[in-house]
Amino acid sequence: MYEISKKAAEHHLIVDYHGIFKPTGLQRTYPNVVGYEGVKGLENYKWAIEDQPRYVVTIPYIRMLAGPMDYTPGAMRNAVTDAIPAYRL
């Protein structure tokens, strides 16, 4: 992560780490790092059993205490479990 952030900064590029753990302070050294995912995005709707609306409205207040967050609200909402090979038994 440090090497990617450094190389991107040298080339005046920003970095958005998607599908990675929560922030660790890297953006203080490399301000070109603008976000981290480090959160379960809503692409998980298709197999979720927990209370999704509650998660959606509380995650910004919980997760963003650690730093900037990249979030996928509703990705692949039109997917059905029959179209996912892992669900064909």
Contacts in CASP RR format, 6 or more apart in sequence:
PFRMAT RR
TARGET T0000
AUTHOR 0000-0000-0000
METHOD contacts of the structure
MODEL  1
MYEISKKAAEHHLIVDYHGIFKPTGLQRTYPNVVGYEGVKGLENYKWAIE
DQPRYVVTIPYIRMLAGPMDYTPGAMRNAVTDAIPAYRL
1 17 0 8 1.000
1 20 0 8 1.000
1 26 0 8 1.000
2 26 0 8 1.000
2 29 0 8 1.000
2 30 0 8 1.000
4 15 0 8 1.000
5 15 0 8 1.000
5 26 0 8 1.000
5 29 0 8 1.000
5 30 0 8 1.000
5 32 0 8 1.000
5 33 0 8 1.000
6 30 0 8 1.000
8 14 0 8 1.000
8 15 0 8 1.000
8 30 0 8 1.000
8 32 0 8 1.000
9 30 0 8 1.000
9 32 0 8 1.000
12 32 0 8 1.000
13 32 0 8 1.000
14 32 0 8 1.000
14 33 0 8 1.000
14 34 0 8 1.000
15 30 0 8 1.000
15 32 0 8 1.000
15 33 0 8 1.000
15 34 0 8 1.000
15 35 0 8 1.000
16 33 0 8 1.000
16 34 0 8 1.000
16 35 0 8 1.000
16 36 0 8 1.000
16 70 0 8 1.000
17 33 0 8 1.000
17 35 0 8 1.000
17 36 0 8 1.000
17 37 0 8 1.000
17 70 0 8 1.000
18 37 0 8 1.000
18 70 0 8 1.000
19 37 0 8 1.000
19 38 0 8 1.000
19 70 0 8 1.000
20 36 0 8 1.000
20 37 0 8 1.000
20 38 0 8 1.000
21 36 0 8 1.000
21 38 0 8 1.000
22 36 0 8 1.000
22 38 0 8 1.000
22 39 0 8 1.000
22 63 0 8 1.000
22 66 0 8 1.000
22 67 0 8 1.000
23 35 0 8 1.000
23 36 0 8 1.000
23 66 0 8 1.000
23 67 0 8 1.000
23 68 0 8 1.000
26 33 0 8 1.000
27 33 0 8 1.000
27 34 0 8 1.000
27 35 0 8 1.000
27 67 0 8 1.000
27 68 0 8 1.000
34 68 0 8 1.000
35 67 0 8 1.000
35 68 0 8 1.000
35 69 0 8 1.000
35 70 0 8 1.000
36 67 0 8 1.000
36 68 0 8 1.000
36 69 0 8 1.000
36 70 0 8 1.000
37 69 0 8 1.000
37 70 0 8 1.000
37 71 0 8 1.000
37 72 0 8 1.000
38 63 0 8 1.000
38 69 0 8 1.000
38 70 0 8 1.000
39 59 0 8 1.000
39 63 0 8 1.000
39 69 0 8 1.000
39 70 0 8 1.000
39 71 0 8 1.000
40 55 0 8 1.000
41 71 0 8 1.000
41 72 0 8 1.000
41 73 0 8 1.000
41 74 0 8 1.000
41 75 0 8 1.000
42 52 0 8 1.000
42 56 0 8 1.000
42 71 0 8 1.000
42 72 0 8 1.000
42 73 0 8 1.000
42 74 0 8 1.000
42 75 0 8 1.000
42 77 0 8 1.000
43 72 0 8 1.000
43 74 0 8 1.000
43 75 0 8 1.000
43 76 0 8 1.000
45 52 0 8 1.000
45 74 0 8 1.000
45 76 0 8 1.000
45 77 0 8 1.000
46 76 0 8 1.000
46 79 0 8 1.000
46 80 0 8 1.000
46 81 0 8 1.000
46 84 0 8 1.000
47 81 0 8 1.000
56 73 0 8 1.000
59 69 0 8 1.000
59 71 0 8 1.000
60 69 0 8 1.000
63 69 0 8 1.000
81 87 0 8 1.000
82 88 0 8 1.000
END
